């Protein structure tokens, strides 16, 4: 039986990522990649501090759970082939077809067009256009250690061990998450945090794919949500003004405990209240990955022009940018998915 609440959490988190990116574009926290802040202090940046530590951890955990369910129906070869089409093709070949536009505007905003030779603009734009597709690249890479661990664990001991986890053990994994945040991190590009994301991905597969573990989180949804929201407010106040994407912040005990507790809280709350499907949620389940792949250009480009070529107030610009991304992304998705070659290269949809 399909677990609708996991689908609902996934697409809701994708919408949260889209919302986050609009505010990120104007951040005053020192996180690179935006179009510039409006003033020295942005109290609205509190939204960024509140969600950044946990929303990608949540997506990788759900990806691990989903991988478990997929491998109950698919052979390892079929699993890898499907993930290659869905994840690797859009995040590699798709860069040449669509995502280079994001790279071009990254260069433009950074002033690179003034000194980069014209014949190098397109290839550099391709390389610079990865944007949020780092998630797809990393998730595809995780297929290999997962299949290796499965092969080594022929007797399913790890999987059965995960089934025995109780609530205190689930909370104690926060220390495991904290430790993993210190390893396998790319220098400078802090989004490529292989250690923590591989850890939560494997925990999703071996622990959180069990029905009894999910039921434990459902029973504890309210206290976990209250504690996690309070932690999030305290976290935002504590780190406000610092670069929340800095490696030192991302490796702190506070960051990782908060990220883990909020991830558990969202899973438990979703299991309690959102394990159902309607026409809208069914559509979003199908379309959310496409929204994730396509949305960044509809954030970056409007924010750039609204910030630099209008005299609008900051809140008018935020509103217009949000309207642009939440209207244009679905429309463009519906267009691209109907064009055979483009839907394959850009979205990983074969038919």
C-alpha positions in Angstrom: 0.0 0.0 0.0 1.4 3.4 -1.0 2.2 5.7 1.9 0.6 9.0 0.8 2.0 11.0 3.6 5.6 10.5 2.3 4.5 11.7 -1.1 2.8 14.7 0.5 5.8 15.6 2.7 8.0 15.3 -0.4 6.0 17.7 -2.6 5.3 20.1 0.3 9.1 20.2 0.9 9.7 21.0 -2.8 7.3 23.9 -2.5 9.1 25.0 0.6 12.4 24.9 -1.3 10.9 27.1 -4.0 9.7 29.5 -1.3 13.1 29.4 0.4 14.9 30.3 -2.8 13.0 33.5 -3.2 14.1 34.8 0.2 17.6 33.3 -0.2 18.1 35.5 -3.3 18.0 38.7 -1.2 19.6 37.3 2.0 21.9 39.5 4.1 23.4 36.6 5.9 26.4 36.3 3.6 25.3 33.2 1.8 26.6 33.4 -1.7 24.5 33.0 -4.8 21.8 35.7 -4.4 21.2 38.9 -6.2 21.9 41.3 -3.3 20.2 42.3 -0.1 17.9 45.3 0.4 19.5 46.4 3.7 22.2 45.3 6.2 19.7 43.5 8.4 16.9 41.4 7.0 14.6 40.1 9.7 12.8 38.1 7.0 16.0 36.1 6.8 14.8 34.3 9.9 12.8 32.1 7.5 16.0 30.9 6.0 17.6 30.1 9.3 14.6 28.2 10.5 14.3 25.9 7.5 17.8 25.5 6.1 19.2 23.0 8.6 16.6 20.3 8.0 14.7 20.5 4.7 17.3 18.7 2.6 18.0 16.2 5.4 14.3 15.4 5.3 14.3 14.9 1.5 17.3 12.5 1.7 15.7 10.6 4.5 12.5 10.2 2.5 14.6 9.2 -0.5 16.1 6.4 1.5 12.7 5.2 2.6 11.4 5.3 -1.0 14.5 3.4 -2.2 13.6 0.6 0.1 10.1 0.3 -1.3 11.4 0.6 -4.9 13.8 -2.3 -4.4 11.0 -4.5 -3.2 9.7 -4.4 -6.7 12.8 -3.8 -8.9 16.0 -5.6 -9.4 19.2 -3.6 -8.6 19.8 -3.2 -12.3 16.3 -1.9 -12.9 16.6 0.4 -9.9 19.9 1.9 -11.1 18.6 2.3 -14.7 15.5 4.2 -13.5 17.5 6.4 -11.2 20.0 7.2 -14.0 17.2 8.4 -16.2 15.4 10.4 -13.5 18.4 11.8 -11.6 21.6 11.7 -13.7 20.3 12.7 -17.1 18.6 16.0 -16.0 21.6 16.9 -13.8 24.1 16.3 -16.6 22.7 16.5 -20.1 20.0 18.8 -18.9 22.6 21.4 -18.1 23.3 21.8 -21.8 19.7 22.1 -22.7 18.1 24.2 -20.0 20.1 24.7 -16.8 22.8 26.6 -18.6 20.4 29.6 -18.4 20.8 29.6 -14.7 24.6 29.4 -15.1 24.5 32.4 -17.5 22.7 34.5 -15.0 25.0 33.4 -12.3 27.9 34.7 -14.4 26.0 37.9 -15.3 25.2 38.7 -11.7 28.8 38.0 -10.6 30.1 40.3 -13.3 31.8 37.5 -15.2 30.6 38.6 -18.6 33.0 41.5 -18.5 36.1 39.3 -18.7 35.1 35.8 -19.9 35.8 35.4 -23.6 32.6 35.0 -25.6 33.3 31.5 -26.8 33.6 30.3 -23.2 30.4 31.8 -21.9 28.2 28.9 -22.8 30.4 26.1 -21.5 31.0 28.0 -18.3 27.3 28.6 -18.1 26.7 24.9 -18.4 29.1 24.1 -15.5 27.7 26.9 -13.4 24.1 25.9 -14.0 23.8 23.0 -11.6 21.9 25.0 -9.0 19.6 22.8 -6.9 20.3 19.8 -9.2 23.2 19.0 -6.9 20.5 17.0 -5.0 19.9 14.8 -8.0 23.6 14.2 -8.6 24.2 13.2 -5.0 21.1 11.1 -4.8 22.2 9.2 -7.9 25.7 8.6 -6.4 24.2 7.2 -3.3 22.6 4.4 -5.3 26.0 2.7 -5.4 26.9 2.5 -1.7 23.3 1.5 -1.1 23.4 -1.4 -3.5 26.8 -2.4 -2.1 25.6 -2.5 1.5 22.5 -4.5 0.4 24.7 -7.0 -1.3 26.9 -7.4 1.8 23.9 -7.6 4.0 22.4 -10.7 2.3 20.9 -11.9 5.5 19.1 -8.6 6.1 20.6 -8.2 9.5 20.9 -4.4 9.2 17.4 -4.1 8.1 16.0 -6.3 10.9 18.2 -4.4 13.4 16.6 -1.2 12.2 13.2 -2.6 12.9 14.0 -2.9 16.6 14.8 0.8 17.1 12.7 2.5 19.8 12.0 6.2 20.4 15.1 6.9 22.5 17.3 5.3 19.9 15.7 7.4 17.1 16.5 10.5 19.1 20.0 9.3 19.9 20.7 9.1 16.1 21.1 12.9 16.4 24.6 12.3 17.7 25.3 10.1 14.7 24.0 12.8 12.4 26.2 15.3 14.1 29.3 13.1 13.7 28.5 12.5 10.0 28.3 16.2 9.4 32.0 16.5 9.9 33.1 14.0 7.2 33.0 13.9 3.4 32.2 17.6 2.9 33.3 19.4 -0.3 35.5 22.4 0.4 33.9 25.8 -0.3 30.7 24.3 -1.9 29.0 23.4 1.3 25.9 21.9 -0.4 27.8 18.8 -1.2 27.8 17.3 2.3 28.1 13.7 1.5 28.6 12.4 5.0 25.4 13.6 6.6 23.2 13.1 3.5 24.5 9.5 3.0 23.9 8.8 6.7 20.3 10.0 6.7 19.7 8.2 3.3 20.8 4.9 4.7 18.9 5.5 7.9 15.8 6.0 5.8 16.4 2.7 4.0 17.3 0.5 7.0 15.4 2.1 9.8 12.6 4.5 8.9 11.1 2.3 6.1 9.7 0.1 8.9 6.1 0.5 9.7 6.6 0.2 13.4 9.2 3.0 13.4 6.9 5.2 11.5 4.1 4.4 14.0 6.4 5.4 16.9 6.9 8.9 15.3 3.2 9.2 14.7 2.5 8.7 18.4 5.1 11.3 19.4 4.2 13.9 16.7 2.9 16.6 19.0 5.7 16.8 21.6 8.3 16.4 18.9 6.7 19.2 16.9 6.5 21.5 19.9 10.1 20.9 20.9 11.3 21.2 17.4 9.6 24.5 16.7 10.9 25.9 19.9 14.4 24.7 19.0 14.0 26.3 15.6 13.1 29.7 17.1 16.0 29.5 19.5 18.3 28.4 16.7 17.2 31.3 14.5 17.8 33.8 17.3 21.2 32.3 18.3 22.7 32.3 14.8 20.9 35.3 13.3 23.4 37.5 11.5 25.9 34.7 10.9 26.3 32.9 7.6 24.0 29.9 8.2 25.6 28.1 5.3 29.1 28.3 6.8 30.8 25.0 7.5 31.3 25.8 11.2 27.6 26.5 11.6 26.6 23.4 9.7 28.9 21.2 11.8 27.7 22.5 15.2 25.9 20.2 17.6 22.9 22.6 17.8 22.4 22.7 14.1 22.4 18.9 13.7 20.3 18.1 16.7 17.7 20.7 15.6 17.8 19.3 12.0 17.2 15.8 13.2 14.5 16.6 15.7 12.6 18.7 13.1 12.9 15.9 10.5 11.4 13.4 13.0 8.7 15.9 13.9 7.7 16.4 10.2 7.6 12.6 9.6 5.5 12.0 12.6 3.1 14.9 11.9 2.8 13.8 8.3 2.0 10.3 9.3 -0.7 11.5 11.7 -2.5 14.1 9.6 -1.5 13.8 5.9 -1.7 10.1 5.0 -4.4 10.7 2.4 -4.7 11.6 -1.3 -6.8 13.9 -3.4 -6.6 15.2 -6.9 -4.3 18.0 -6.1 -1.9 15.9 -4.0 -1.9 13.2 -6.7 -0.9 15.8 -9.3 1.8 17.2 -7.0 3.2 13.8 -6.3 3.7 13.3 -10.0 4.9 16.8 -10.8 7.0 17.9 -7.8 10.3 16.5 -9.0 9.8 18.4 -12.3 9.0 21.6 -10.3 12.2 21.1 -8.4 14.3 20.7 -11.6 12.8 23.7 -13.4 12.0 26.3 -10.7 15.4 27.9 -10.0 15.4 29.9 -13.3 12.0 31.3 -12.4 13.5 32.5 -9.1 16.8 33.8 -10.2 15.8 35.7 -13.3 12.8 37.6 -11.9 14.6 38.4 -8.7 17.5 39.9 -10.6 15.4 42.1 -12.8 13.0 43.1 -10.0 15.9 44.0 -7.7 17.9 46.0 -10.2 15.4 47.4 -12.7 12.3 48.4 -10.6 11.9 50.9 -7.8 9.4 48.7 -6.0 9.5 48.2 -2.3 11.2 45.0 -1.0 7.9 43.4 0.0 6.4 44.1 -3.4 9.5 42.5 -5.0 9.1 39.4 -2.7 5.5 39.1 -3.6 6.1 39.4 -7.4 9.0 36.9 -7.2 6.9 34.4 -5.3 4.1 34.9 -7.8 6.5 34.4 -10.7 8.0 31.1 -9.5 4.7 29.5 -8.3 2.9 30.4 -11.6 5.7 30.0 -14.2 7.1 26.7 -12.9 3.9 24.6 -13.3 3.1 26.2 -16.7 6.6 25.5 -18.0 6.6 22.0 -16.5 3.3 21.2 -18.4 4.9 22.5 -21.6 8.2 20.7 -21.3 6.7 17.3 -20.3 4.8 17.3 -23.6 7.9 17.7 -25.8 9.5 14.2 -26.3 13.2 15.0 -26.5 13.2 17.9 -24.0 11.2 16.0 -21.4 13.8 13.3 -21.5 16.9 15.5 -21.2 15.5 18.1 -18.9 13.1 16.1 -16.7 14.3 12.5 -17.1 10.8 11.5 -18.4 11.3 8.8 -21.1 7.6 8.6 -22.2 
